[in-house]
Amino acid sequence: MSPLISIIIPNFNRELLIGETLDSIIAQSYTNWECIIVDDHSTDGSWGIVNGFCELDKRIRQVKRPDNFPKGASSCRNYGFEIASGSFVNWFDSDDIMVDTKLEDQMSIALETDCDVIVCQTAFFDKDPGQLLFYWNHYFKSKFDPLTDFITFRLAWSIDAPIWKKTFLNEKSLFDVSLKSSQDWEFHVRLLSFMPKMEILNETLVLARVHEGRIGVGVDTNRFLRRLITRELTFELLYSKDLLNKEIKNYYKSYFMNQLKYLTVKRDLINRLKLRIKLCVNPYFWFGSLLLRINLYTFIYQITGKKYWAFNTFIKQTINNNRR
């Protein structure tokens, strides 16, 4: 018999969208699945809508996030995993859509190769799933190892895309409930640091909806700080595991430098960046020369108000130093 797949969906106030998501799951050509919707104490009509699907298809069940689990999608995903019965796990979002062959196509590879995780391509759409806007990752081709490719965005995917073997996930920490942004990215980096056996299916099997209520869409002045914290955590993890190869180091150097345009107007972040800099690729160059320039140009900005002049001057000097 085909292995059971547990599809785990966190849900909060998606009464207008979750029905389409569940329709796409019911339409799967691979039929041996269970779908667990973990409701994050919705205040709209989500609970009743999902209950209707539970009555329609007994493979779907809905549970409330327990009160002893903190609020949030990450917590719901962790709880869903605890009660899942499948040999494989596919976390999915309540506003996205599965192509009807997703489970079948990925499981055929999983059973042939005995891999730990199978990833597929994701594409975005607005109102009509038949009219795709752009892909999650246009490249989607492995060049290095999975960890390096994921961090450097040569091979990136959404939370919906992977199917994980549950035995690989057992005894590992899953989603970090303390993070407020890039939780999925941090989760994937951490899991890839264990070097799972991964297979890549370069087919679009997930359709991600673009809308105003989607997490990560819209203006959030604190998001850059939350993402910076996530990058800090993964940097420290990879540093501790001695996994910082040249490509990964270059990504973090570029990312941390890019955040300086925000740090010039958020002075309280300078101390946080100091802590990161001393761990970077060349501690003597970064801590001595770079940190000096960060404070110098921050001071210039605060005195003159010429934010972009100070920032651009800093970047130009940094690039010139790296070329020597």
N, C-alpha and C positions, 0 to 999 in steps of 0.2 A: 504494500500500500504506500502511496505517496506520503512523504513527511508532512506533518501539520505545521503551518505557518501562522504565527501570532502577529496580527496587525494591531498595533497599539496607537490610538489616536487621543491626544489631549484635546479637550474642547472647552471653550469659554465663549458664550454668547455668539455662536455661529449659526443661529437659526435660519438665516437666509442662504447659507452656503453648504452646510454639512450634508444636506440631503443629496446634493450632486456628488459629493465625495463618496458617500455610502453606495449610491447607485453604481459608481465606477468599480467599487469593490465587489458588489454582488455580480457584476457582469464579467468577472475574471474567468478566463478559460481554465485556470487551475482552481480546482474546487475544494481542496482540503485545507481550509483556513478557518481561523477564528478571528473575529474583530472585536477588540476591547476598547470601548470609548470611555475614557476617564474624564468625567465632568468636573471642571474646576469651580463648582458651585455657581453655575450660570444664573443670571438674573432675567434672561429672556425666555423664549419658548423652546430653547434647545432640547431640554429634557423630554418634553412631550413628543417632539419630532423624532428624536432618536428612539424613543420607546416604540413608536410606530414601526420603525425598521426592525426592532428586536422581535416584534410580533410577526412581521413578514418573513424574517429569516432567522432561524434559531442559532445560526453561527455568529450572530451579532449580539453582544451583551453590553450593558451600560452600568457603570458603577460611579459612585461619588468619590472624589478624593477624600481620604480619611482626614479628620481634623488634626491628627498628629503629624501629617505631612504638610510642609509649608506650601503656600499658594504658588502657582506658576506651572508652566508647561513642563519644565524639567522634572519637577516633583511628580507630576501626573505620569510622565513617561517611566520614571523609576518605579512607581507603584504598579503601573500596568505590567511591567516586566516581572514583578514579584508574583503576580497572579496568573501569568501566561502559562499555557500548557504546551506550546509548540516547540518543535525541535529547531525552528528557525524563527527569527524575529524581524519584522519590518515596521519601524516607527514611521508614522505618517501624520501629515498635518490636516486639520479639519477643513481647510479651504482649498486643498489641491485635489488633483484627479489622477487616477491610475489608468494608463492605457490598458485595454482589456487582456493583453498577453503578458503584462509585466511579470506576474508571479511565475507563470509557466516558462517564460524565456530565461529568467534568472535561475529558477530551480533546475532547469535542464543542465545548466553549466555547473551548478553546485553539486549535483549528483554525479556528474562526469569527472569532476576534478577534485572533489573532496576538499574544497577551499573553505576558508573561514568567513569570507565576505565577498559578495558580488555586487558591483556598482553599475549603474546605468546612467544615461544622459538625462538631463532635465531641461525643459523648455518653458518659457513664460508665455502666458496669454492674458488678455484683458477680459473681454466678455465672451468671446467665442473661442472654445478650445481648438477649433479647426483653423484658426488664424493665429499662428505663433508670432510673437514679437521678437524674441531673441533666445539664445541658448544660455544655460547656466554657465557653460564653459565651452567656447568654440573649439578650443584645441583638443581637449579630451583624448589625449594619447600619452601613454607612459613614455618617459624619457629616462628617468632615474629609478629610484625605489619609490613605493607608494607614499611613504612619509614625505620625502622631499618633493615629489610631484604635487602632493596635496597642499603643502605649506606655500609653495611657490606658484600655485594656481595654474600649473600646467595640466593638472588633473584634479578638478574640484567637483563636488556634488552636493546636493541638498540633503536634508535629513531624511527625505522620503526615498532617496535612491537606493541605499544599500539594503541588502538582505543579509543578516548576520546569523552565523551558526550559534545557537544558544550555548553550547558547551564552551565556546571561545569566550563568551561574555560572562559566564559564571565566575564568581569570586573576584570580579573586577568592579571597581567603582564606576558607576555609569554617569549620569548627568549631574553636574555641579550646581546645586540649587542656590548657591550663594551668588552666582553670576547673574547680571542683569542684561548682558548683551553677548552675542557670539558664543552662546552656550553650545550650540551644535558644532561650531568650528573647534572649540576647545575639546569637546568630547571626541571628535574624530582624530585630532592630533594625538590625544592621549592614548586612544585605542590603537592607532597606527604605530605608536612608539613600542608596542609589543610585537611588532613585525608579523601581523597576520598574513596568512596565505590569501592573496586577493586576486580575483578575476575581474576583467573590465569588459563590459558589454557596451559597445559604442552605438547604442540605439536609444532613441528618445522614448522612454517608457513612463515618465512622470511629467505632468503638466502642472506648473505652479501658477496660481492665479495672482495677478497684480491688482491690488485694490487698496483703498485708503486705510482699511483696518488691518492690513497685513503688517506683522511685526517687522521693523526695519524700514518701513516706508514712511515718509514724512520727515518733519524737522524735529530733531531732538538735540538740544545743545549739550546734553551730557553724554550722548552716545559715544563720542570719540574717547572720553575718559573711560567708559566701561569697556570699550574695545581695547584700549591701552592696557587696562588691568588684565584682560584675558590674554593678551600677547605676553605680558610679563610672566604670568603663570606658566604658559607653555614654554617660554624661553628657559625659565628655571628648571622645568621638568627635563627638557632636552639637554640642557647643560649638565644636569645631574646624571643623566644616562649616557653622556659622552656621544650624543647624536648630532652635534652641531657641525655638519659638514660645510663646505664652502658655499654651496647654493643656499642652504638654510641661513647661514650667517649673513649673507648678502641681503636676504629678504628682511631679516630683523633690523639690520643696519638702516635699510631704506625706510622701513616702517617707522622706526623710532625717530629718524630725522624728519620725516614728514609730519610727525605730531608736534614739532616745534612751533609751527605756525599757530597752534592753539595754546601752546605753553607760554607764548609771549604775552597773552592776555589772561592767563590763569597762573599767576605767580606761585600759587600753592602747589602746583604740580612739579616745580623744578626739583624739589627734594626727592620726589618719587623717581624722576628721571635720573637723578644722580645715582640712585641705588642700582638702576639698570645698567648705566653706562659702565660701571666698574666691572660688570660681568661680560662686557661685549668682547668682540673679536681680538682687538689689540688693546689691552687695558692701559698701557702707557700712552698710546696715541689718543685714545678716546677720553680717558680720565683727565689727562694733562691738557692737551690742546683743545679737544672738543668741548669739554665742560667749561673751560675758560671762555671760549667763544659764545657758548650758550648764555652765560651770565652777562658777558659784555654786550651782546646784541639785545638781550632782554632789557638791560639797563638803558641802552640807546633808545629803544622803543618807548620805554616809560618816560624818558626825558623829552623826546621829540615827537612821539606819537606816530612816527613813520614806521609802522609795523612791517609793511612789505619790503621796504628798502632794507631794513635790518635783517629780515628773514632771508631775502634773496642774496644779500652779501654773505651771510653765514653759509648758505648752501654752495655758493660759488667757491668760497675758500675751502670748504670741505671736499668738494669734487676735485679741486686742484691738488689738494693734499693727497687724495687717494690715487691720483694719476702719477705721482712721483715714484 
